[in-house]
Amino acid sequence: CPGWLSGYGELPGGGMSAAARPVTAGPAVAGAGGGGVAGRGDVAGRLLGRLSVLPALVVMAWLLAGLPLLLAGWFTAAAMLVVSVPLGVLLAGAGLRWVPGVRWIPGQAARADQAGLQHAREPGPARTPWWAVAGVLAVAVAFGIDQMIYHSQFIIPMRDPGSYVQFGYWIAHHGSLPIPDSAAAFGGSHGGLSFGSFAFYQSGGAVVPQFMAGLPMILAAGLWAGGVPAALAVAPVLGACAVLTFGGLAARLAGPRWAPLAALAAAVSLPEQFTSRSAYSEPAVQILFLGGLCLVIDALADRGGRDAAAGTAAAGAGAGGMVLAALGGLALGLTLLVRVDGASDILPVIPYCGVLLVSRRRQAVPLAAGLVAGAAFGVVDGVVLSRPYLASIRTSLEPLAVAGAVVAAVTVAAVAARWRRGLPQVRGKWLPGAAAVLAFAVLAFFTIRPYLQTVRG
């Protein structure tokens, strides 16, 4: 996002623009948003910052523990508790320890004095109001209750939710994949016998379920806890957590006072309501994707994250930024384990890592490493457990793979070309403004699209 670059980016030669220069306020912890700081006394800001990334950390721990156990055929409730609970404590402890508050500092305005010299007026940080935290939580809880009341009981594999529930039901009760075809139960193999059906592929002597294993592994937790009714209630819980995470992201980028309105805008949107009432994978991806963005923003707000040559790194502060960057990259990469088209969502992270490298930001390497590690889980799942599914959507995956390779190659070339010279200086504030206008233009296009395009057949 160009706004991140203008807020945190370092200009060539080690200088920073007046609008991007961080404000120092004693031994405060750097806060997200505008390069601000969040003091230790801002309890509300720290609470909102940590609550908004906690769902992503919990989902990450569950998925990181689940896939190896599923591959080994040991995906059971006992094994998952033994592995995922300590891993969750580790991730939550490492992540929440370094997450700063989300206090917002307005942009610094340059003022000329009588001698014509420019000075930056640096307003103090505004504390996060408790009503903002309460508003985000109220919207998320109300959304979850509403979705729970109207949630579907979609278990027949006619659409995606039924397929995910059946997928989760099998691994919850058998702990392994693929599904044996049991041809002997039908009198042996013969010409009229086929085990392929909606969302299930017949592959050799086994049946392979459609889709990636991320959401079915999450649904398995509900199946272990309370059977199919509890599994169907997982979707509203994931939707409420996604709304909470989105509110935390808005607080970091636009300020905490805008967070309740942002969470409400997401909650009342039809796609959010639709996908949170049934077992769709979108809410789980939102938790990982939006939570990963929150962690990356928090990592970039770390005062010790810049190159040591800048001379501003606080003792020990760089470790927090690197930990958060690694966790943010891991969360973004794990979206591939939940939805294979998550690769298109995380594609811009590759050039962004290049920007951080050229800027000599220490978060670049852990962010890229976390992204690769998380994406590797998705690749392994697709190749080992869901290969027939990937083969069925090959025409969509191949262009995406080519685009990823091209973006990676261009990023490497650009980093090599700009390594000694640094980032090109962008004068003015046109880049973030252009990005904002582009977002509204895309939204306007999708709004008028039904009046311009007629789909038949």
Buried (B, 14 or more C-beta within 10 A) or exposed (E): BBBBBBBBBBBEEEEBBBBBEBBEBEEBBBBBBBBBBBBEEBBBBBBBBBBBBBBBBBBBBBBBBBBBBBBEEBBBBEBBEEBBEEBBEEBBEBBBEBBBBBBBBBEBEEEEEEEEEEEEEBEEBBBBEEEBBEBBBBBBEBBBEBBBEEBBEBBEBEBBBBBBBBBBBBBBEEBBBBBEBEEEEEEEEEEEEEBEEEBBBBBEEBBBBBBBBBBBBBBBBBBBEEEBEBBBBBBBBBBBBBBBBBBBBBBBBBBBBBBBBBBBBBBEEEEBBBBBBBBBBBBBBBBBBBBBBBBBBBBBBBBBBBBEEBEBBBEEBBBBBBBBBBBBBBBBBBBBBBBBBBBBBBBEBBBBBBBBBBBBBBBBBBBBBBBBBBBBBBBBBBEBBBBBBBEEEEEEBEEBEEEBEEBBEEBEEBBEEBEEEBBEEBEEBEBBEEBEEEEEEEEEEEEEEEEEEEEEE
